[in-house]
């Protein structure tokens, strides 16, 4: 969506938000210097930042559609921060799905 609407600051902010959240998760799981309480404090801050982003107005239909999907699934967007076995993206699962749908 950012590529389609390069001036869409909401989409840029959302992309940056998820990059920050994924980076936090990766740092914590690599056992970099961070206590569990410090990690959880940052997770709760990110939860609040996401709610702020989702409350902002958007100015085109594509952004409204994305925002509506995110609001519908809000409770599932940051599961990867709370569950250590939940990957932040589906990149790891896509090859296995492709391989299953295209057997040799």
PAKOL-613874 format. One line per 3 residues: number of its first residue (from 1); their letters; for each residue y, x, z of N, C-alpha, C, O, CB. Coordinates in Angstrom, 2 decimals. Glycine has a CB too. Layout:
BEGIN
NUM	A	Y/X/Z/Y/X/Z/Y/X/Z/Y/X/Z/Y/X/Z ~ ...
REM end
This chain:
BEGIN
1	XXX	-1.18/0.82/0.00/0.00/0.00/0.00/1.25/0.87/0.00/2.25/0.51/-0.64/-0.01/-0.93/1.19 ~ 1.23/1.99/0.70/2.39/2.87/0.73/2.68/3.39/-0.67/3.85/3.53/-1.05/2.16/4.04/1.70 ~ 1.63/3.67/-1.44/1.82/4.16/-2.79/2.46/3.09/-3.68/3.25/3.42/-4.57/0.49/4.62/-3.39
4	XXX	2.13/1.82/-3.45/2.69/0.71/-4.23/4.13/0.44/-3.85/4.96/0.13/-4.71/1.85/-0.54/-4.04 ~ 4.44/0.54/-2.55/5.78/0.26/-2.04/6.26/1.46/-1.23/6.24/1.42/0.00/5.80/-1.05/-1.17 ~ 6.68/2.54/-1.89/7.02/3.77/-1.17/8.14/3.62/-0.15/8.25/4.43/0.76/7.39/4.83/-2.14
7	XXX	8.97/2.62/-0.29/10.08/2.44/0.66/9.69/1.55/1.83/10.54/1.22/2.66/11.29/1.86/-0.06 ~ 8.45/1.15/1.91/7.99/0.27/2.97/7.82/1.07/4.26/6.76/1.65/4.50/6.67/-0.43/2.58 ~ 8.86/1.09/5.08/8.83/1.92/6.29/7.79/1.42/7.29/7.24/2.22/8.05/10.21/1.94/6.94
10	XXX	7.51/0.12/7.31/6.50/-0.41/8.23/5.13/0.18/7.91/4.41/0.60/8.82/6.45/-1.95/8.15 ~ 4.77/0.22/6.66/3.48/0.78/6.25/3.42/2.27/6.57/2.38/2.77/6.99/3.24/0.54/4.75 ~ 4.52/2.98/6.36/4.55/4.41/6.69/4.37/4.62/8.19/3.64/5.50/8.62/5.87/5.05/6.21
13	XXX	5.05/3.79/8.96/4.92/3.90/10.42/3.50/3.59/10.87/2.97/4.24/11.77/5.92/2.96/11.12 ~ 2.87/2.60/10.25/1.51/2.24/10.59/0.54/3.36/10.24/-0.37/3.67/11.01/1.10/0.94/9.87 ~ 0.73/3.97/9.08/-0.12/5.09/8.68/0.04/6.24/9.68/-0.96/6.82/10.11/0.24/5.56/7.25
16	XXX	1.25/6.56/10.04/1.50/7.62/11.02/0.90/7.29/12.37/0.39/8.17/13.06/2.99/7.86/11.17 ~ 0.97/6.03/12.75/0.38/5.59/14.01/-1.12/5.87/14.03/-1.63/6.47/14.98/0.65/4.10/14.25 ~ -1.83/5.46/12.99/-3.28/5.66/12.97/-3.64/7.14/12.88/-4.65/7.56/13.45/-3.90/4.90/11.78
19	XXX	-2.84/7.92/12.19/-3.08/9.37/12.16/-2.96/9.96/13.56/-3.77/10.80/13.96/-2.10/10.07/11.20 ~ -1.96/9.52/14.31/-1.77/9.98/15.68/-2.94/9.56/16.56/-3.43/10.36/17.35/-0.46/9.44/16.26 ~ -3.38/8.31/16.43/-4.49/7.81/17.24/-5.78/8.58/16.94/-6.52/8.94/17.86/-4.71/6.31/16.99
22	XXX	-6.05/8.84/15.68/-7.26/9.58/15.30/-7.18/11.02/15.81/-8.17/11.57/16.28/-7.45/9.56/13.76 ~ -6.00/11.61/15.71/-5.82/12.98/16.21/-6.07/13.05/17.71/-6.72/13.97/18.20/-4.40/13.50/15.88 ~ -5.54/12.08/18.45/-5.77/12.03/19.90/-7.25/11.95/20.21/-7.75/12.70/21.05/-5.04/10.83/20.52
25	XXX	-7.96/11.05/19.54/-9.40/10.90/19.77/-10.14/12.20/19.47/-10.99/12.62/20.25/-9.97/9.76/18.90 ~ -9.81/12.82/18.36/-10.50/14.05/17.97/-10.23/15.17/18.98/-11.14/15.92/19.34/-10.05/14.49/16.58 ~ -8.99/15.28/19.43/-8.65/16.30/20.43/-9.45/16.07/21.71/-10.00/17.02/22.27/-7.14/16.28/20.74
28	XXX	-9.52/14.86/22.16/-10.23/14.57/23.40/-11.72/14.85/23.26/-12.33/15.42/24.16/-10.00/13.10/23.82 ~ -12.31/14.46/22.15/-13.74/14.65/21.96/-14.12/16.11/21.65/-15.28/16.49/21.79/-14.23/13.75/20.85 ~ -13.14/16.91/21.25/-13.40/18.35/21.09/-13.22/19.07/22.42/-13.36/20.29/22.50/-12.46/18.96/20.03
31	XXX	-12.92/18.30/23.46/-12.75/18.83/24.81/-11.56/19.78/24.92/-11.58/20.75/25.68/-14.02/19.56/25.25 ~ -10.52/19.48/24.13/-9.29/20.25/24.28/-8.67/19.89/25.62/-9.08/18.93/26.27/-8.30/19.98/23.11 ~ -7.69/20.65/26.03/-7.11/20.48/27.36/-6.50/19.08/27.49/-5.40/18.80/27.03/-6.03/21.56/27.63
34	XXX	-7.28/18.20/28.15/-6.81/16.84/28.39/-7.76/16.20/29.40/-8.97/16.22/29.22/-6.74/16.00/27.06 ~ -7.20/15.65/30.44/-8.02/14.96/31.42/-8.32/13.55/30.92/-7.64/13.04/30.03/-7.33/14.93/32.81 ~ -9.33/12.94/31.51/-9.65/11.56/31.13/-8.48/10.64/31.45/-8.14/9.77/30.64/-10.92/11.08/31.87
37	XXX	-7.85/10.83/32.61/-6.72/9.97/32.96/-5.55/10.17/32.00/-4.86/9.22/31.64/-6.26/10.24/34.40 ~ -5.32/11.42/31.58/-4.26/11.69/30.60/-4.57/11.06/29.26/-3.69/10.51/28.59/-4.07/13.19/30.44 ~ -5.84/11.13/28.87/-6.27/10.50/27.62/-6.06/8.99/27.69/-5.49/8.40/26.77/-7.76/10.82/27.33
40	XXX	-6.50/8.37/28.77/-6.37/6.91/28.88/-4.91/6.48/28.96/-4.55/5.43/28.43/-7.13/6.41/30.10 ~ -4.08/7.27/29.61/-2.65/6.95/29.66/-2.09/6.93/28.24/-1.31/6.04/27.89/-1.88/7.98/30.55 ~ -2.48/7.91/27.43/-2.00/7.97/26.04/-2.57/6.82/25.22/-1.89/6.28/24.35/-2.36/9.32/25.40
43	XXX	-3.85/6.46/25.47/-4.45/5.32/24.76/-3.66/4.05/25.05/-3.37/3.29/24.13/-5.94/5.14/25.18 ~ -3.32/3.81/26.30/-2.55/2.61/26.63/-1.16/2.64/26.00/-0.64/1.60/25.61/-2.43/2.46/28.14 ~ -0.57/3.82/25.90/0.72/3.94/25.21/0.56/3.58/23.72/1.39/2.88/23.15/1.29/5.37/25.35
46	XXX	-0.53/4.06/23.13/-0.78/3.74/21.72/-1.04/2.26/21.52/-0.59/1.68/20.53/-1.95/4.55/21.20 ~ -1.75/1.64/22.44/-1.98/0.19/22.36/-0.64/-0.54/22.33/-0.44/-1.47/21.54/-2.85/-0.31/23.57 ~ 0.27/-0.13/23.18/1.60/-0.75/23.24/2.39/-0.48/21.96/3.08/-1.36/21.45/2.38/-0.23/24.47
49	XXX	2.30/0.74/21.43/2.99/1.08/20.18/2.47/0.22/19.03/3.24/-0.23/18.18/2.81/2.57/19.86 ~ 1.16/0.00/19.00/0.58/-0.84/17.94/1.12/-2.26/18.05/1.48/-2.87/17.04/-0.97/-0.84/18.02 ~ 1.17/-2.79/19.26/1.71/-4.14/19.44/3.16/-4.21/18.97/3.57/-5.20/18.37/1.61/-4.57/20.90
52	XXX	3.93/-3.17/19.25/5.32/-3.12/18.78/5.38/-3.12/17.25/6.18/-3.84/16.66/6.04/-1.88/19.34 ~ 4.54/-2.30/16.63/4.51/-2.26/15.16/4.13/-3.62/14.58/4.72/-4.06/13.59/3.53/-1.19/14.68 ~ 3.16/-4.27/15.18/2.69/-5.56/14.65/3.68/-6.69/14.92/3.55/-7.77/14.35/1.35/-5.91/15.25
55	XXX	4.66/-6.45/15.77/5.67/-7.48/16.01/6.88/-7.32/15.10/7.75/-8.19/15.07/6.11/-7.43/17.47 ~ 6.95/-6.22/14.36/8.09/-5.99/13.47/7.99/-6.86/12.22/6.89/-7.15/11.74/8.16/-4.51/13.07 ~ 9.13/-7.27/11.69/9.11/-8.03/10.44/8.74/-7.14/9.26/9.05/-5.94/9.26/10.47/-8.70/10.19
58	XXX	8.09/-7.71/8.28/7.75/-7.00/7.04/8.39/-7.75/5.88/8.69/-8.94/5.99/6.20/-6.88/6.86 ~ 8.59/-7.05/4.77/9.45/-7.60/3.72/8.80/-7.81/2.37/9.50/-8.05/1.38/10.60/-6.72/3.54 ~ 7.49/-7.75/2.29/6.84/-8.08/1.02/5.47/-8.68/1.31/4.95/-8.57/2.42/6.71/-6.82/0.11
61	XXX	4.92/-9.31/0.31/3.67/-10.07/0.50/2.49/-9.17/0.85/1.66/-9.54/1.69/3.35/-10.86/-0.76 ~ 2.40/-8.02/0.24/1.28/-7.11/0.54/1.32/-6.69/2.02/0.29/-6.67/2.69/1.33/-5.85/-0.37 ~ 2.50/-6.37/2.50/2.64/-5.99/3.91/2.34/-7.18/4.83/1.71/-7.01/5.87/4.06/-5.45/4.19
64	XXX	2.79/-8.36/4.45/2.49/-9.56/5.26/0.99/-9.80/5.32/0.46/-10.14/6.38/3.21/-10.80/4.67 ~ 0.30/-9.63/4.20/-1.15/-9.82/4.19/-1.85/-8.81/5.11/-2.74/-9.17/5.87/-1.69/-9.69/2.75 ~ -1.43/-7.56/5.02/-2.01/-6.52/5.86/-1.72/-6.81/7.34/-2.61/-6.71/8.19/-1.47/-5.14/5.47
67	XXX	-0.49/-7.16/7.62/-0.10/-7.45/9.00/-0.92/-8.62/9.54/-1.37/-8.58/10.69/1.41/-7.77/9.08 ~ -1.12/-9.64/8.76/-1.90/-10.80/9.19/-3.35/-10.41/9.49/-3.92/-10.84/10.48/-1.86/-11.91/8.11 ~ -3.94/-9.58/8.63/-5.32/-9.11/8.89/-5.37/-8.29/10.17/-6.30/-8.44/10.97/-5.84/-8.25/7.70
70	XXX	-4.38/-7.43/10.37/-4.36/-6.61/11.58/-4.16/-7.47/12.82/-4.77/-7.20/13.85/-3.27/-5.56/11.49 ~ -3.33/-8.49/12.73/-3.15/-9.38/13.88/-4.43/-10.16/14.18/-4.78/-10.36/15.34/-1.99/-10.36/13.62 ~ -5.12/-10.58/13.13/-6.38/-11.32/13.30/-7.43/-10.45/13.99/-8.21/-10.95/14.81/-6.90/-11.80/11.94
73	XXX	-7.46/-9.18/13.66/-8.48/-8.27/14.17/-7.91/-7.25/15.16/-8.46/-6.17/15.32/-9.16/-7.54/13.02 ~ -6.81/-7.59/15.79/-6.10/-6.66/16.69/-7.03/-6.00/17.71/-6.93/-4.80/17.94/-4.99/-7.40/17.42 ~ -7.92/-6.77/18.31/-8.77/-6.24/19.37/-9.81/-5.25/18.84/-10.48/-4.58/19.64/-9.47/-7.38/20.08
76	XXX	-9.96/-5.14/17.54/-10.94/-4.23/16.96/-10.32/-2.97/16.33/-11.05/-2.08/15.90/-11.75/-4.96/15.91 ~ -9.01/-2.91/16.27/-8.35/-1.83/15.54/-8.46/-0.46/16.23/-8.47/0.57/15.55/-6.91/-2.17/15.35 ~ -8.53/-0.44/17.54/-8.55/0.84/18.26/-9.83/1.04/19.06/-9.83/1.78/20.04/-7.36/0.93/19.19
79	XXX	-10.89/0.39/18.65/-12.17/0.54/19.34/-12.59/2.00/19.39/-13.20/2.44/20.36/-13.26/-0.31/18.65 ~ -12.28/2.76/18.36/-12.68/4.17/18.30/-12.05/5.00/19.42/-12.54/6.08/19.73/-12.30/4.76/16.96 ~ -10.97/4.52/20.03/-10.37/5.23/21.15/-11.11/4.96/22.46/-11.03/5.75/23.40/-8.91/4.85/21.31
82	XXX	-11.83/3.86/22.51/-12.52/3.46/23.75/-14.01/3.76/23.72/-14.62/3.91/24.78/-12.31/1.99/23.99 ~ -14.60/3.85/22.55/-16.03/4.10/22.44/-16.30/5.45/21.81/-15.98/5.65/20.63/-16.70/3.00/21.62 ~ -16.86/6.39/22.55/-17.06/7.73/22.01/-18.00/7.79/20.80/-17.95/8.74/20.02/-17.60/8.63/23.08
85	XXX	-18.85/6.79/20.65/-19.79/6.78/19.52/-19.23/6.06/18.29/-19.90/5.99/17.26/-21.09/6.13/19.93 ~ -18.03/5.54/18.40/-17.43/4.79/17.29/-16.53/5.74/16.49/-15.53/6.24/17.02/-16.62/3.56/17.81 ~ -16.88/5.99/15.22/-16.03/6.87/14.42/-14.71/6.17/14.08/-14.68/4.94/13.95/-16.76/7.31/13.12
88	XXX	-13.64/6.93/13.93/-12.34/6.32/13.64/-12.21/5.78/12.22/-11.34/4.96/11.94/-11.25/7.32/13.89 ~ -13.06/6.25/11.31/-13.03/5.77/9.93/-14.45/5.43/9.50/-15.41/5.72/10.21/-12.40/6.84/8.97 ~ -14.56/4.82/8.35/-15.90/4.52/7.82/-16.35/5.57/6.82/-17.32/5.35/6.09/-15.92/3.13/7.17
91	XXX	-15.68/6.70/6.77/-16.01/7.75/5.79/-17.45/8.21/5.90/-18.09/8.49/4.89/-15.09/8.93/5.98 ~ -17.97/8.30/7.13/-19.34/8.77/7.31/-20.37/7.75/6.85/-21.46/8.12/6.41/-19.58/9.11/8.78 ~ -20.05/6.47/6.93/-21.02/5.44/6.58/-21.03/5.12/5.09/-22.04/4.62/4.58/-20.73/4.18/7.36
94	XXX	-19.96/5.38/4.38/-19.89/5.03/2.97/-20.97/5.69/2.11/-21.56/5.00/1.28/-18.55/5.39/2.44 ~ -21.26/6.99/2.27/-22.32/7.58/1.44/-23.68/6.92/1.67/-24.45/6.74/0.73/-22.43/9.07/1.71 ~ -23.99/6.57/2.92/-25.29/5.96/3.17/-25.38/4.57/2.57/-26.44/4.17/2.09/-25.57/5.89/4.68
97	XXX	-24.29/3.82/2.57/-24.26/2.50/1.95/-24.42/2.64/0.45/-25.17/1.89/-0.17/-22.96/1.76/2.30 ~ -23.72/3.59/-0.14/-23.81/3.83/-1.58/-25.23/4.23/-1.96/-25.76/3.75/-2.95/-22.82/4.91/-2.02 ~ -25.83/5.11/-1.18/-27.20/5.56/-1.47/-28.20/4.41/-1.34/-29.16/4.36/-2.11/-27.60/6.69/-0.52
100	XXX	-28.00/3.50/-0.41/-28.91/2.37/-0.24/-28.76/1.36/-1.36/-29.73/0.72/-1.76/-28.66/1.70/1.10 ~ -27.55/1.21/-1.87/-27.34/0.23/-2.94/-27.71/0.78/-4.31/-27.86/0.02/-5.27/-25.89/-0.23/-2.94 ~ -27.86/2.10/-4.42/-28.25/2.75/-5.67/-29.48/3.62/-5.45/-29.37/4.85/-5.53/-27.08/3.58/-6.24
103	XX	-30.64/3.02/-5.18/-31.82/3.86/-4.92/-32.24/4.63/-6.17/-31.98/4.20/-7.30/-32.98/2.99/-4.43 ~ -32.90/5.79/-5.96/-33.29/6.62/-7.12/-34.30/5.96/-8.01/-34.71/6.54/-9.01/-33.84/7.94/-6.66
REM end
